[in-house]
Amino acid sequence: MVEAFHRLQTILVLTDQRLTVGGAILLRKICFLVRMRT
């Protein structure tokens, strides 16, 4: 489970580099909300 989450986080980081600033902020907000739920 942790390994899968780590992979997802890595993918998000790689995708983050291709997104605009607004898109990156939105992704980080979603990730933050997911972490808060866990």
C-alpha positions in Angstrom: 0.0 0.0 0.0 2.8 2.4 1.0 4.8 1.4 -2.1 1.8 2.0 -4.4 1.3 5.4 -2.8 5.0 6.2 -3.3 4.7 5.4 -7.0 1.6 7.5 -7.3 3.4 10.4 -5.6 6.3 10.0 -8.0 3.9 10.0 -11.0 2.3 13.2 -9.7 5.7 14.9 -9.3 6.6 14.0 -12.9 3.2 15.2 -14.2 3.5 18.3 -12.0 6.5 19.4 -14.1 4.3 19.5 -17.2 1.3 21.3 -15.7 0.7 25.0 -15.3 1.1 26.6 -11.9 -2.7 26.5 -11.4 -2.9 22.9 -12.3 0.0 22.1 -10.0 -1.6 23.9 -7.1 -4.9 22.1 -7.7 -3.1 18.7 -7.7 -1.3 19.5 -4.4 -4.6 20.6 -2.8 -6.2 17.2 -3.8 -3.2 15.3 -2.4 -3.4 17.3 0.8 -7.1 16.5 1.1 -6.4 12.8 0.6 -3.7 12.9 3.2 -6.0 14.6 5.7 -8.6 11.8 5.2 -6.1 9.0 5.8 
